[in-house]
Amino acid sequence: MELLLELSAGRLDPARAQSLTAHAKNCPDCSAFLSAQSEVWDALDIWEPAPVSVDFNRELWRKIEAADRAPWYRKLMENLRYGAWRPAVPVAAALAFFAVGFVLDHGTRAPSVQVASISGSGWGVSVIEADQVESSLEDIQLLRLLE
């Protein structure tokens, strides 16, 4: 494809251009591509740009200076209007997904419930601690049976 573009632009050396032209005569795909490129080049040769006005530069610099003097919120709105935020949407969605997953995974811990203290001494045992002690005692009992 690149060689055909180079041939249609006239940038190939004569030997290579001749062999590619011979190939294009026998290959319908390459021939169709070259004819389409020929139409594009013909259209570009016919096209003439509109003339530039006399005060073009002055008007351009006036618009640039007006854009520089615009308040920050107008610049922000212009950027948002033209879709500068679109690449950030997938990133924000992924971060929200991970944040929700983290909260759902780590937000379900059982609260520590204090049992009434013994004789007002301030000593108490939580439900979680009691479960841990019971589990440790069962493990010790199992190890003694294995001995």
MODELLER restraints for C-alpha pairs under 7 A, 6 or more apart:
rsr = mdl.restraints
at = mdl.atoms
rsr.add(forms.Gaussian(group=physical.xy_distance, feature=features.Distance(at['CA:4:A'], at['CA:34:A']), mean=6.82, stdev=0.5))
rsr.add(forms.Gaussian(group=physical.xy_distance, feature=features.Distance(at['CA:6:A'], at['CA:12:A']), mean=5.90, stdev=0.5))
rsr.add(forms.Gaussian(group=physical.xy_distance, feature=features.Distance(at['CA:7:A'], at['CA:17:A']), mean=6.13, stdev=0.5))
rsr.add(forms.Gaussian(group=physical.xy_distance, feature=features.Distance(at['CA:8:A'], at['CA:34:A']), mean=6.49, stdev=0.5))
rsr.add(forms.Gaussian(group=physical.xy_distance, feature=features.Distance(at['CA:8:A'], at['CA:37:A']), mean=6.36, stdev=0.5))
rsr.add(forms.Gaussian(group=physical.xy_distance, feature=features.Distance(at['CA:8:A'], at['CA:38:A']), mean=6.67, stdev=0.5))
rsr.add(forms.Gaussian(group=physical.xy_distance, feature=features.Distance(at['CA:24:A'], at['CA:30:A']), mean=5.09, stdev=0.5))
rsr.add(forms.Gaussian(group=physical.xy_distance, feature=features.Distance(at['CA:24:A'], at['CA:31:A']), mean=4.87, stdev=0.5))
rsr.add(forms.Gaussian(group=physical.xy_distance, feature=features.Distance(at['CA:25:A'], at['CA:31:A']), mean=6.26, stdev=0.5))
rsr.add(forms.Gaussian(group=physical.xy_distance, feature=features.Distance(at['CA:112:A'], at['CA:126:A']), mean=5.88, stdev=0.5))
rsr.add(forms.Gaussian(group=physical.xy_distance, feature=features.Distance(at['CA:112:A'], at['CA:127:A']), mean=6.60, stdev=0.5))
rsr.add(forms.Gaussian(group=physical.xy_distance, feature=features.Distance(at['CA:112:A'], at['CA:128:A']), mean=6.59, stdev=0.5))
rsr.add(forms.Gaussian(group=physical.xy_distance, feature=features.Distance(at['CA:113:A'], at['CA:126:A']), mean=5.22, stdev=0.5))
rsr.add(forms.Gaussian(group=physical.xy_distance, feature=features.Distance(at['CA:113:A'], at['CA:127:A']), mean=5.87, stdev=0.5))
rsr.add(forms.Gaussian(group=physical.xy_distance, feature=features.Distance(at['CA:114:A'], at['CA:124:A']), mean=6.29, stdev=0.5))
rsr.add(forms.Gaussian(group=physical.xy_distance, feature=features.Distance(at['CA:114:A'], at['CA:125:A']), mean=6.01, stdev=0.5))
rsr.add(forms.Gaussian(group=physical.xy_distance, feature=features.Distance(at['CA:114:A'], at['CA:126:A']), mean=4.67, stdev=0.5))
rsr.add(forms.Gaussian(group=physical.xy_distance, feature=features.Distance(at['CA:115:A'], at['CA:124:A']), mean=5.68, stdev=0.5))
rsr.add(forms.Gaussian(group=physical.xy_distance, feature=features.Distance(at['CA:115:A'], at['CA:125:A']), mean=5.71, stdev=0.5))
rsr.add(forms.Gaussian(group=physical.xy_distance, feature=features.Distance(at['CA:115:A'], at['CA:126:A']), mean=6.04, stdev=0.5))
rsr.add(forms.Gaussian(group=physical.xy_distance, feature=features.Distance(at['CA:116:A'], at['CA:124:A']), mean=6.27, stdev=0.5))
rsr.add(forms.Gaussian(group=physical.xy_distance, feature=features.Distance(at['CA:117:A'], at['CA:123:A']), mean=5.21, stdev=0.5))
rsr.add(forms.Gaussian(group=physical.xy_distance, feature=features.Distance(at['CA:117:A'], at['CA:124:A']), mean=4.65, stdev=0.5))
rsr.add(forms.Gaussian(group=physical.xy_distance, feature=features.Distance(at['CA:118:A'], at['CA:124:A']), mean=6.86, stdev=0.5))
